[in-house]
């Protein structure tokens, strides 16, 4: 396999891993492409077994620099369980 083809395959692999990991990390679906373009992937590496390393670190760095691509985290609302004291007792 030529070096050029290997480089293209590696870029595709890194992009796929990044998109999956960033979606799981809370990047808004409509901002996935923007997140990929904004992320610093210079420290991402692929080992001899095809495992991609460094994507999670790149996503955390992106979160600190460009948090607008992430969906806001909503705090859970308290739920009322049951009614007022004595409710339903006759």
N, CA and C atoms as an extended XYZ file, in Angstrom:
270
Properties=species:S:1:pos:R:3:atomname:S:1:resname:S:1:resid:I:1 pbc="F F F"
N         0.859       -1.174        0.000 N   UNK     1
C         0.000        0.000        0.000 CA  UNK     1
C         0.905        1.237        0.000 C   UNK     1
N         0.584        2.170       -0.848 N   UNK     2
C         1.434        3.361       -0.919 CA  UNK     2
C         1.228        4.248        0.298 C   UNK     2
N         2.205        5.076        0.568 N   UNK     3
C         2.144        5.990        1.718 CA  UNK     3
C         0.948        6.938        1.598 C   UNK     3
N         0.651        7.369        0.375 N   UNK     4
C        -0.456        8.298        0.155 CA  UNK     4
C        -1.795        7.650        0.511 C   UNK     4
N        -1.979        6.415        0.093 N   UNK     5
C        -3.220        5.705        0.418 CA  UNK     5
C        -3.328        5.437        1.916 C   UNK     5
N        -2.215        5.103        2.531 N   UNK     6
C        -2.202        4.875        3.971 CA  UNK     6
C        -2.567        6.153        4.721 C   UNK     6
N        -2.045        7.282        4.273 N   UNK     7
C        -2.360        8.561        4.903 CA  UNK     7
C        -3.844        8.898        4.764 C   UNK     7
N        -4.420        8.649        3.604 N   UNK     8
C        -5.852        8.895        3.386 CA  UNK     8
C        -6.680        7.994        4.293 C   UNK     8
N        -6.317        6.734        4.378 N   UNK     9
C        -7.048        5.792        5.234 CA  UNK     9
C        -6.953        6.203        6.697 C   UNK     9
N        -5.775        6.628        7.131 N   UNK    10
C        -5.598        7.055        8.516 CA  UNK    10
C        -6.426        8.295        8.826 C   UNK    10
N        -6.486        9.247        7.902 N   UNK    11
C        -7.298       10.446        8.110 CA  UNK    11
C        -8.772       10.089        8.242 C   UNK    11
N        -9.219        9.160        7.430 N   UNK    12
C       -10.620        8.720        7.517 CA  UNK    12
C       -10.897        8.022        8.842 C   UNK    12
N        -9.945        7.218        9.275 N   UNK    13
C       -10.103        6.518       10.544 CA  UNK    13
C       -10.151        7.502       11.712 C   UNK    13
N        -9.277        8.487       11.711 N   UNK    14
C        -9.261        9.496       12.771 CA  UNK    14
C       -10.564       10.289       12.754 C   UNK    14
N       -11.031       10.668       11.579 N   UNK    15
C       -12.283       11.427       11.481 CA  UNK    15
C       -13.448       10.606       12.033 C   UNK    15
N       -13.527        9.347       11.656 N   UNK    16
C       -14.614        8.490       12.140 CA  UNK    16
C       -14.564        8.355       13.658 C   UNK    16
N       -13.383        8.098       14.198 N   UNK    17
C       -13.240        7.982       15.655 CA  UNK    17
C       -13.605        9.294       16.344 C   UNK    17
N       -13.169       10.410       15.765 N   UNK    18
C       -13.465       11.713       16.355 CA  UNK    18
C       -14.972       11.972       16.367 C   UNK    18
N       -15.644       11.711       15.254 N   UNK    19
C       -17.083       11.982       15.176 CA  UNK    19
C       -17.868       11.132       16.166 C   UNK    19
N       -17.490        9.878       16.308 N   UNK    20
C       -18.177        9.003       17.267 CA  UNK    20
C       -17.929        9.483       18.695 C   UNK    20
N       -16.674        9.737       19.027 N   UNK    21
C       -16.329       10.149       20.391 CA  UNK    21
C       -16.909       11.520       20.722 C   UNK    21
N       -16.907       12.433       19.770 N   UNK    22
C       -17.426       13.772       20.055 CA  UNK    22
C       -18.943       13.746       20.227 C   UNK    22
N       -19.620       12.919       19.460 N   UNK    23
C       -21.075       12.764       19.630 CA  UNK    23
C       -21.370       12.216       21.027 C   UNK    23
N       -20.595       11.228       21.449 N   UNK    24
C       -20.781       10.655       22.785 CA  UNK    24
C       -20.410       11.643       23.889 C   UNK    24
N       -19.544       12.604       23.580 N   UNK    25
C       -19.120       13.602       24.567 CA  UNK    25
C       -20.077       14.794       24.645 C   UNK    25
N       -21.100       14.804       23.799 N   UNK    26
C       -22.110       15.855       23.889 CA  UNK    26
C       -22.020       16.950       22.852 C   UNK    26
N       -21.249       16.744       21.787 N   UNK    27
C       -21.227       17.733       20.713 CA  UNK    27
C       -22.590       17.703       20.018 C   UNK    27
N       -23.125       18.893       19.772 N   UNK    28
C       -24.420       18.980       19.102 CA  UNK    28
C       -24.315       18.338       17.716 C   UNK    28
N       -25.329       17.581       17.301 N   UNK    29
C       -25.267       16.887       16.008 CA  UNK    29
C       -24.997       17.831       14.838 C   UNK    29
N       -25.578       19.012       14.867 N   UNK    30
C       -25.378       19.951       13.763 CA  UNK    30
C       -23.997       20.614       13.801 C   UNK    30
N       -23.244       20.396       14.873 N   UNK    31
C       -21.925       21.016       15.017 CA  UNK    31
C       -20.781       20.011       14.898 C   UNK    31
N       -21.067       18.775       14.491 N   UNK    32
C       -20.019       17.757       14.415 CA  UNK    32
C       -18.927       18.140       13.419 C   UNK    32
N       -19.304       18.610       12.246 N   UNK    33
C       -18.292       18.997       11.257 CA  UNK    33
C       -17.471       20.181       11.742 C   UNK    33
N       -18.128       21.151       12.357 N   UNK    34
C       -17.408       22.316       12.890 CA  UNK    34
C       -16.448       21.881       13.994 C   UNK    34
N       -16.888       20.980       14.850 N   UNK    35
C       -16.026       20.491       15.931 CA  UNK    35
C       -14.794       19.806       15.355 C   UNK    35
N       -14.981       19.029       14.303 N   UNK    36
C       -13.843       18.343       13.672 CA  UNK    36
C       -12.842       19.347       13.116 C   UNK    36
N       -13.363       20.401       12.497 N   UNK    37
C       -12.477       21.415       11.917 CA  UNK    37
C       -11.768       22.239       12.987 C   UNK    37
N       -12.425       22.455       14.120 N   UNK    38
C       -11.855       23.265       15.192 CA  UNK    38
C       -10.863       22.502       16.071 C   UNK    38
N       -11.024       21.199       16.147 N   UNK    39
C       -10.208       20.391       17.060 CA  UNK    39
C        -8.752       20.328       16.602 C   UNK    39
N        -7.867       20.348       17.585 N   UNK    40
C        -6.443       20.176       17.319 CA  UNK    40
C        -6.143       18.680       17.387 C   UNK    40
N        -5.996       18.075       16.232 N   UNK    41
C        -5.777       16.634       16.159 CA  UNK    41
C        -4.310       16.281       15.946 C   UNK    41
N        -3.436       17.235       16.179 N   UNK    42
C        -2.012       17.012       15.927 CA  UNK    42
C        -1.401       15.946       16.841 C   UNK    42
N        -1.976       15.720       17.995 N   UNK    43
C        -1.419       14.720       18.903 CA  UNK    43
C        -2.131       13.368       18.800 C   UNK    43
N        -3.093       13.258       17.888 N   UNK    44
C        -3.789       11.987       17.683 CA  UNK    44
C        -2.865       11.051       16.905 C   UNK    44
N        -2.818        9.803       17.336 N   UNK    45
C        -1.935        8.824       16.696 CA  UNK    45
C        -2.681        7.508       16.493 C   UNK    45
N        -2.189        6.741       15.558 N   UNK    46
C        -2.738        5.413       15.278 CA  UNK    46
C        -1.621        4.402       15.488 C   UNK    46
N        -1.901        3.382       16.321 N   UNK    47
C        -0.857        2.386       16.560 CA  UNK    47
C        -0.863        1.327       15.456 C   UNK    47
N         0.023        0.361       15.563 N   UNK    48
C         0.175       -0.675       14.529 CA  UNK    48
C        -1.051       -1.567       14.395 C   UNK    48
N        -1.882       -1.598       15.432 N   UNK    49
C        -3.095       -2.409       15.403 CA  UNK    49
C        -4.306       -1.636       14.900 C   UNK    49
N        -4.115       -0.374       14.539 N   UNK    50
C        -5.219        0.440       14.033 CA  UNK    50
C        -6.008        1.147       15.115 C   UNK    50
N        -5.526        1.115       16.341 N   UNK    51
C        -6.199        1.802       17.459 CA  UNK    51
C        -5.826        3.278       17.427 C   UNK    51
N        -6.851        4.133       17.524 N   UNK    52
C        -6.638        5.579       17.504 CA  UNK    52
C        -6.497        6.077       18.940 C   UNK    52
N        -5.441        6.824       19.199 N   UNK    53
C        -5.146        7.359       20.528 CA  UNK    53
C        -5.158        8.883       20.499 C   UNK    53
N        -5.678        9.507       21.558 N   UNK    54
C        -5.603       10.953       21.702 CA  UNK    54
C        -6.859       11.703       21.320 C   UNK    54
N        -7.868       11.009       20.814 N   UNK    55
C        -9.100       11.687       20.406 CA  UNK    55
C        -9.813       12.280       21.616 C   UNK    55
N        -9.879       11.535       22.709 N   UNK    56
C       -10.567       12.040       23.907 CA  UNK    56
C        -9.895       13.305       24.442 C   UNK    56
N        -8.581       13.329       24.419 N   UNK    57
C        -7.858       14.524       24.869 CA  UNK    57
C        -8.147       15.712       23.954 C   UNK    57
N        -8.228       15.458       22.655 N   UNK    58
C        -8.537       16.531       21.703 CA  UNK    58
C        -9.946       17.077       21.937 C   UNK    58
N       -10.874       16.206       22.284 N   UNK    59
C       -12.251       16.642       22.540 CA  UNK    59
C       -12.316       17.461       23.823 C   UNK    59
N       -11.593       17.051       24.858 N   UNK    60
C       -11.588       17.825       26.101 CA  UNK    60
C       -10.945       19.193       25.898 C   UNK    60
N        -9.899       19.261       25.088 N   UNK    61
C        -9.285       20.555       24.772 CA  UNK    61
C       -10.272       21.419       23.994 C   UNK    61
N       -11.016       20.807       23.093 N   UNK    62
C       -12.035       21.534       22.334 CA  UNK    62
C       -13.111       22.068       23.265 C   UNK    62
N       -13.488       21.278       24.265 N   UNK    63
C       -14.518       21.711       25.210 CA  UNK    63
C       -14.067       22.974       25.954 C   UNK    63
N       -12.793       23.058       26.296 N   UNK    64
C       -12.312       24.219       27.041 CA  UNK    64
C       -12.131       25.436       26.140 C   UNK    64
N       -11.924       25.221       24.848 N   UNK    65
C       -11.691       26.334       23.935 CA  UNK    65
C       -12.931       26.757       23.151 C   UNK    65
N       -13.785       25.819       22.804 N   UNK    66
C       -14.936       26.094       21.936 CA  UNK    66
C       -16.163       25.353       22.448 C   UNK    66
N       -16.585       25.683       23.651 N   UNK    67
C       -17.690       24.944       24.257 CA  UNK    67
C       -19.029       25.156       23.571 C   UNK    67
N       -19.115       26.129       22.642 N   UNK    68
C       -20.377       26.390       21.964 CA  UNK    68
C       -20.801       25.238       21.052 C   UNK    68
N       -19.894       24.348       20.693 N   UNK    69
C       -20.274       23.214       19.848 CA  UNK    69
C       -20.899       22.085       20.672 C   UNK    69
N       -20.834       22.201       21.985 N   UNK    70
C       -21.402       21.183       22.865 CA  UNK    70
C       -22.818       21.563       23.275 C   UNK    70
N       -23.670       20.570       23.389 N   UNK    71
C       -25.033       20.801       23.848 CA  UNK    71
C       -24.995       21.189       25.319 C   UNK    71
N       -25.845       22.153       25.707 N   UNK    72
C       -25.875       22.517       27.124 CA  UNK    72
C       -26.379       21.347       27.964 C   UNK    72
N       -25.803       21.217       29.117 N   UNK    73
C       -26.205       20.147       30.031 CA  UNK    73
C       -27.315       20.687       30.915 C   UNK    73
N       -28.460       20.034       30.829 N   UNK    74
C       -29.595       20.459       31.639 CA  UNK    74
C       -29.545       19.746       32.988 C   UNK    74
N       -29.761       20.543       34.023 N   UNK    75
C       -29.828       19.946       35.352 CA  UNK    75
C       -31.177       19.244       35.491 C   UNK    75
N       -31.185       18.081       36.095 N   UNK    76
C       -32.462       17.386       36.256 CA  UNK    76
C       -33.386       18.169       37.183 C   UNK    76
N       -34.637       18.202       36.809 N   UNK    77
C       -35.630       18.896       37.634 CA  UNK    77
C       -36.112       17.944       38.731 C   UNK    77
N       -36.332       18.479       39.915 N   UNK    78
C       -36.862       17.614       40.972 CA  UNK    78
C       -38.281       17.167       40.619 C   UNK    78
N       -38.566       15.930       40.898 N   UNK    79
C       -39.899       15.405       40.620 CA  UNK    79
C       -40.653       15.261       41.932 C   UNK    79
N       -41.921       15.555       41.867 N   UNK    80
C       -42.773       15.374       43.036 CA  UNK    80
C       -43.277       13.927       43.026 C   UNK    80
N       -43.029       13.239       44.102 N   UNK    81
C       -43.496       11.870       44.239 CA  UNK    81
C       -44.676       11.866       45.196 C   UNK    81
N       -45.813       11.436       44.729 N   UNK    82
C       -46.995       11.418       45.570 CA  UNK    82
C       -47.588       12.811       45.746 C   UNK    82
N       -48.583       12.908       46.561 N   UNK    83
C       -49.234       14.184       46.825 CA  UNK    83
C       -48.892       14.681       48.196 C   UNK    83
N       -49.588       15.740       48.619 N   UNK    84
C       -49.361       16.261       49.965 CA  UNK    84
C       -49.699       15.202       51.026 C   UNK    84
N       -49.175       15.401       52.202 N   UNK    85
C       -49.392       14.474       53.300 CA  UNK    85
C       -50.897       14.252       53.508 C   UNK    85
N       -51.276       13.005       53.575 N   UNK    86
C       -52.680       12.667       53.801 CA  UNK    86
C       -53.470       12.573       52.521 C   UNK    86
N       -52.862       12.787       51.404 N   UNK    87
C       -53.543       12.776       50.116 CA  UNK    87
C       -54.026       11.359       49.811 C   UNK    87
N       -55.290       11.236       49.493 N   UNK    88
C       -55.847        9.946       49.111 CA  UNK    88
C       -56.221        9.066       50.284 C   UNK    88
N       -56.052        9.559       51.492 N   UNK    89
C       -56.421        8.760       52.673 CA  UNK    89
C       -57.789        9.237       53.133 C   UNK    89
N       -58.683        8.317       53.276 N   UNK    90
C       -60.008        8.688       53.735 CA  UNK    90
C       -60.274        8.215       55.129 C   UNK    90
